[in-house]
Amino acid sequence: MHYGNCDRSFKCSDVQIARGQVIGLDACSVTGVDEARVDATRPLLVNLEESGRIADAFALLSDPGRVRVLFALLEAGETCVCDLAEMVEMSPSALSHGLRLLRTAGVVTNRRDGRMVRYRLADSHVRLLLDVTREYLGHTADGTPGV
């Protein structure tokens, strides 16, 4: 990454910074908009509705128990609730709650097999999301996502 060239006079990237001036690490030290870049990028962005649906999908992954359920289904395939509870070491009630959320969101599907209910991942997109997420997190030694 390139953060600009700084010398002892605190002149960085051709912007004079006064001694003692505090500039946030996530903010620009000067204001100005590159209109051409903004105009070219804006049509490529997701709209508010779609960004909300994406955020909701990722919110499903905010619970470690649900993540373990998804990876268990990824590895084992279609599995009955009793086996799944044992695999992920969850109580039946906690598992039931997690499965209901995942099923309502369309991430998993179920089918009744006599007195048993079996769950599986809804489609290959869920598998892809899990695989890519795991690979992304594995890019650094300590599991912290790298940039």
C-alpha positions in Angstrom: 0.0 0.0 0.0 1.1 3.5 -0.7 0.4 6.1 1.9 2.3 9.0 0.3 5.8 10.2 0.8 6.5 12.1 4.0 9.6 14.0 4.9 10.7 15.7 8.1 8.8 18.9 7.3 5.5 16.9 7.6 4.8 17.5 4.0 2.9 14.4 2.7 1.7 13.8 -0.8 2.0 17.5 -1.6 -0.3 18.5 1.2 1.2 20.6 3.9 0.2 19.3 7.4 0.7 21.6 10.4 2.6 20.3 13.4 0.1 19.0 15.9 -2.7 18.7 13.4 -4.6 15.5 14.0 -5.9 13.7 10.9 -8.0 10.6 11.2 -6.6 7.5 9.7 -9.8 6.8 7.8 -10.3 10.4 6.5 -8.8 12.6 3.8 -6.6 15.5 4.9 -8.0 17.6 2.1 -11.6 17.8 0.8 -12.3 17.5 -2.9 -14.3 15.1 -5.0 -13.1 13.3 -8.2 -16.4 13.8 -10.0 -15.3 11.5 -13.0 -14.5 8.7 -10.6 -17.7 9.1 -8.6 -19.8 9.3 -11.8 -18.2 6.2 -13.2 -18.5 4.1 -10.0 -22.0 5.1 -8.8 -23.9 3.1 -11.5 -21.9 -0.1 -10.5 -22.9 0.0 -6.9 -25.7 -2.1 -5.4 -28.8 -0.2 -4.6 -30.1 0.3 -1.0 -32.5 -2.6 -1.1 -29.9 -5.1 -2.4 -27.3 -3.9 0.1 -29.8 -4.5 2.8 -30.4 -8.1 1.6 -26.6 -8.7 1.5 -26.2 -7.3 5.0 -29.0 -9.6 6.2 -27.3 -12.6 4.6 -24.0 -11.8 6.3 -25.9 -11.2 9.6 -26.9 -14.9 9.5 -23.2 -15.7 9.7 -22.7 -13.5 12.8 -23.5 -16.4 15.1 -20.8 -19.0 15.6 -23.3 -21.7 16.2 -25.0 -21.1 12.8 -21.7 -21.0 11.1 -20.8 -24.4 12.6 -24.2 -25.7 11.4 -23.5 -24.5 7.9 -20.1 -26.0 7.8 -21.4 -29.3 9.2 -24.0 -29.4 6.4 -21.3 -28.5 3.9 -19.1 -31.4 5.0 -21.7 -34.0 5.8 -24.4 -33.2 3.3 -28.0 -33.8 4.1 -28.2 -34.6 7.9 -31.0 -35.4 10.4 -31.4 -32.9 13.2 -30.3 -35.4 15.9 -27.0 -36.1 14.2 -26.5 -32.4 13.4 -27.0 -31.4 17.1 -24.4 -33.9 18.1 -21.9 -32.8 15.4 -22.0 -29.1 16.3 -22.5 -29.8 20.1 -25.6 -27.6 20.4 -28.7 -28.2 22.4 -31.8 -29.3 20.3 -33.6 -26.0 21.1 -30.6 -23.8 20.1 -30.1 -25.8 17.0 -33.8 -25.6 16.1 -33.8 -21.8 16.5 -30.7 -21.5 14.3 -32.1 -23.9 11.6 -35.4 -21.9 11.6 -33.5 -18.7 10.9 -31.4 -20.3 8.2 -34.4 -22.0 6.6 -36.5 -18.8 6.6 -33.6 -17.0 4.9 -33.4 -19.7 2.2 -29.9 -20.8 3.2 -30.9 -24.4 4.1 -33.8 -26.6 3.1 -35.4 -29.5 4.9 -37.4 -32.5 4.1 -39.4 -34.9 6.3 -38.3 -38.5 6.3 -40.8 -40.4 8.4 -40.4 -39.0 11.9 -37.1 -37.4 11.1 -36.3 -34.0 9.6 -33.2 -33.8 7.4 -31.5 -30.5 6.5 -29.1 -29.6 3.7 -27.6 -26.4 2.2 -30.0 -24.8 -0.2 -27.7 -24.6 -3.2 -24.1 -24.3 -4.4 -24.0 -20.6 -3.8 -24.1 -21.2 -0.1 -21.2 -23.6 -0.5 -19.3 -21.1 -2.5 -19.8 -18.3 0.1 -18.6 -20.6 2.9 -15.6 -21.8 1.0 -14.5 -18.3 -0.1 -15.0 -16.9 3.4 -12.9 -19.7 4.9 -10.2 -19.1 2.3 -10.3 -15.3 2.9 -9.7 -15.8 6.6 -6.9 -18.2 6.0 -4.8 -15.6 4.2 -3.1 -14.5 7.4 -1.4 -16.6 10.0 -3.5 -15.6 12.9 -6.9 -15.7 11.0 -7.3 -12.0 11.0 -8.5 -10.9 7.6 -5.8 -9.3 5.5 -6.2 -6.5 3.0 
